[in-house]
Amino acid sequence: MNPKSPSQSQKKTYGGVNAGFGDVYGVLMLPKEMIDLDKDPPPFELRFQVPDVKLVLKDFFRTREVGEFLSGALAGAMTKAVLAPLETIRTRMIVGVGSKHIAGSFVEVMEQQGWQGLWAGNAINMLRIVPTQAIELGTFEYVKRAMTSAQEQWKQDGGPNLQLGSLNFSLSLSWISPVAVAGAAAGIASTLACHPLEVLKDRLTISPDIYPSLRVALSKIYQDGGIGAFYAGIAPTLIGMLPYSTSYYFIYETVKKSYCSKGNKKSLSRPEMLLIGAFAGFTASTISFPLEVARKRLMVGALQGKCPPHMAAALAEVIREEGLLGLYRGWGASCLKVMPSSGITWMFYEAWKDFLVVGRGPM
């Protein structure tokens, strides 16, 4: 009988290693990992890497949403710093304090409080407008993108279905404007988040003798009505905000798109943004101004000893006392403030967005 070749022996003993290691040649040819089984295993090591905080923050601030949020905040701050006097005159005229004319109201403030009176409540106004504009414009951009993406998906896969018993309805949502929905969402989100600051700003502007500082205003408002006092007029504010915010963003985006399409332009120049933004603010303010009058009446009515129970009562009170034209009392001052404010805000916002989001260059 022929002796087995080394290769045959290797195969046999390698397959039967667990049976006793009968073949020395096979044992010597075992893998190194099997020969070292009797050695102590290496010590257990737990390794983890601490993330680079600077890199994480850098990536976070480079996201599109954060860039839009910061652009809105910066645009709002820069706009309010310039237009604070017009906001003061507008608020006084809407709530019926002092002169009914822009020039007369301006002179009254200068005589009673000096030029500083034109910036009464401006500190809280700046604190209010920065988060308000950031939340509003950031929400608008995000919801507009989400709605546009959803509509494109619905076109491909079909719209959502509504099942009522044996009836199945296919909902076509192509008629919904993503811009209008985004505008409404932006107004609601910013109002819910920043309404207490709006209450503080109005109190500081209208009654600086009663509320001489932010600390005093916070204390007195809380003592008078607790946390709920900071949300006085929230319902009429939301009701008044919806038509304004929806029409404001819809008009701006529609006019901007139409203008660029007719002129074969990819983007607007800064002066064009200023003019279209001013037009959008003027139109939206005109549409919703009666609701703004009623809202202001409700918010500061307690200071004058008469506070209508709801918005309909406030509107009826204005019509009864001043006629239909009373619903537009202060409209001129409002347009004088809203038009440049809207135009400048859009101009600054688009410029900051180009710098922070698009990164195309300087403002």
URDALIN-V149741 format. One record per residue. N is the residue number from 1. RES is the residue in one small letter. BURIAL is b if it has 16 or more other C-alpha atoms within 10 Angstrom, else e. Layout:
# URDALIN-V149741
n = (N & N)
res = (RES & RES)
burial = (BURIAL & BURIAL)
This chain:
# URDALIN-V149741
n = (1 & 2 & 3 & 4 & 5 & 6 & 7 & 8 & 9 & 10 & 11 & 12 & 13 & 14 & 15 & 16 & 17 & 18 & 19 & 20 & 21 & 22 & 23 & 24 & 25 & 26 & 27 & 28 & 29 & 30 & 31 & 32 & 33 & 34 & 35 & 36 & 37 & 38 & 39 & 40 & 41 & 42 & 43 & 44 & 45 & 46 & 47 & 48 & 49 & 50 & 51 & 52 & 53 & 54 & 55 & 56 & 57 & 58 & 59 & 60 & 61 & 62 & 63 & 64 & 65 & 66 & 67 & 68 & 69 & 70 & 71 & 72 & 73 & 74 & 75 & 76 & 77 & 78 & 79 & 80 & 81 & 82 & 83 & 84 & 85 & 86 & 87 & 88 & 89 & 90 & 91 & 92 & 93 & 94 & 95 & 96 & 97 & 98 & 99 & 100 & 101 & 102 & 103 & 104 & 105 & 106 & 107 & 108 & 109 & 110 & 111 & 112 & 113 & 114 & 115 & 116 & 117 & 118 & 119 & 120 & 121 & 122 & 123 & 124 & 125 & 126 & 127 & 128 & 129 & 130 & 131 & 132 & 133 & 134 & 135 & 136 & 137 & 138 & 139 & 140 & 141 & 142 & 143 & 144 & 145 & 146 & 147 & 148 & 149 & 150 & 151 & 152 & 153 & 154 & 155 & 156 & 157 & 158 & 159 & 160 & 161 & 162 & 163 & 164 & 165 & 166 & 167 & 168 & 169 & 170 & 171 & 172 & 173 & 174 & 175 & 176 & 177 & 178 & 179 & 180 & 181 & 182 & 183 & 184 & 185 & 186 & 187 & 188 & 189 & 190 & 191 & 192 & 193 & 194 & 195 & 196 & 197 & 198 & 199 & 200 & 201 & 202 & 203 & 204 & 205 & 206 & 207 & 208 & 209 & 210 & 211 & 212 & 213 & 214 & 215 & 216 & 217 & 218 & 219 & 220 & 221 & 222 & 223 & 224 & 225 & 226 & 227 & 228 & 229 & 230 & 231 & 232 & 233 & 234 & 235 & 236 & 237 & 238 & 239 & 240 & 241 & 242 & 243 & 244 & 245 & 246 & 247 & 248 & 249 & 250 & 251 & 252 & 253 & 254 & 255 & 256 & 257 & 258 & 259 & 260 & 261 & 262 & 263 & 264 & 265 & 266 & 267 & 268 & 269 & 270 & 271 & 272 & 273 & 274 & 275 & 276 & 277 & 278 & 279 & 280 & 281 & 282 & 283 & 284 & 285 & 286 & 287 & 288 & 289 & 290 & 291 & 292 & 293 & 294 & 295 & 296 & 297 & 298 & 299 & 300 & 301 & 302 & 303 & 304 & 305 & 306 & 307 & 308 & 309 & 310 & 311 & 312 & 313 & 314 & 315 & 316 & 317 & 318 & 319 & 320 & 321 & 322 & 323 & 324 & 325 & 326 & 327 & 328 & 329 & 330 & 331 & 332 & 333 & 334 & 335 & 336 & 337 & 338 & 339 & 340 & 341 & 342 & 343 & 344 & 345 & 346 & 347 & 348 & 349 & 350 & 351 & 352 & 353 & 354 & 355 & 356 & 357 & 358 & 359 & 360 & 361 & 362 & 363)
res = (m & n & p & k & s & p & s & q & s & q & k & k & t & y & g & g & v & n & a & g & f & g & d & v & y & g & v & l & m & l & p & k & e & m & i & d & l & d & k & d & p & p & p & f & e & l & r & f & q & v & p & d & v & k & l & v & l & k & d & f & f & r & t & r & e & v & g & e & f & l & s & g & a & l & a & g & a & m & t & k & a & v & l & a & p & l & e & t & i & r & t & r & m & i & v & g & v & g & s & k & h & i & a & g & s & f & v & e & v & m & e & q & q & g & w & q & g & l & w & a & g & n & a & i & n & m & l & r & i & v & p & t & q & a & i & e & l & g & t & f & e & y & v & k & r & a & m & t & s & a & q & e & q & w & k & q & d & g & g & p & n & l & q & l & g & s & l & n & f & s & l & s & l & s & w & i & s & p & v & a & v & a & g & a & a & a & g & i & a & s & t & l & a & c & h & p & l & e & v & l & k & d & r & l & t & i & s & p & d & i & y & p & s & l & r & v & a & l & s & k & i & y & q & d & g & g & i & g & a & f & y & a & g & i & a & p & t & l & i & g & m & l & p & y & s & t & s & y & y & f & i & y & e & t & v & k & k & s & y & c & s & k & g & n & k & k & s & l & s & r & p & e & m & l & l & i & g & a & f & a & g & f & t & a & s & t & i & s & f & p & l & e & v & a & r & k & r & l & m & v & g & a & l & q & g & k & c & p & p & h & m & a & a & a & l & a & e & v & i & r & e & e & g & l & l & g & l & y & r & g & w & g & a & s & c & l & k & v & m & p & s & s & g & i & t & w & m & f & y & e & a & w & k & d & f & l & v & v & g & r & g & p & m)
burial = (e & e & e & e & e & e & e & e & b & b & e & e & b & b & e & e & e & e & e & e & e & e & e & e & e & b & b & e & e & e & e & e & e & e & e & e & e & e & e & e & e & e & e & e & e & e & e & e & e & e & e & e & e & e & e & e & e & e & e & e & b & e & e & b & b & b & b & b & b & b & b & b & b & b & b & b & b & b & b & b & e & e & b & b & b & b & b & b & b & b & b & b & b & b & b & e & e & e & b & e & e & b & e & e & b & b & e & e & b & e & e & e & e & e & e & e & b & b & b & b & b & b & e & b & b & b & e & b & b & b & b & b & b & b & b & b & b & b & b & b & b & b & b & b & e & e & b & b & e & e & b & e & e & b & e & e & e & e & b & e & e & e & e & e & e & e & e & e & e & e & e & e & e & e & e & e & e & b & b & b & b & b & b & b & b & b & b & b & b & b & b & e & e & b & b & b & b & b & b & b & b & b & b & b & b & b & b & b & e & e & b & e & e & b & e & e & b & e & e & e & b & e & e & e & e & e & e & e & b & b & b & b & b & b & e & b & b & b & b & b & b & b & b & b & b & b & b & b & b & b & b & b & b & e & b & b & b & e & b & e & e & e & e & e & e & e & e & b & e & b & e & e & b & b & b & b & b & b & b & b & b & b & b & b & b & b & e & b & b & b & b & b & b & b & b & b & b & b & b & b & b & e & e & e & e & e & e & b & e & e & b & e & e & b & b & b & b & b & e & e & e & e & e & e & e & b & b & b & b & b & b & e & b & b & b & b & b & b & b & b & b & b & b & b & b & b & b & b & b & b & b & b & b & b & b & b & b & e & e & e & e & e & e)
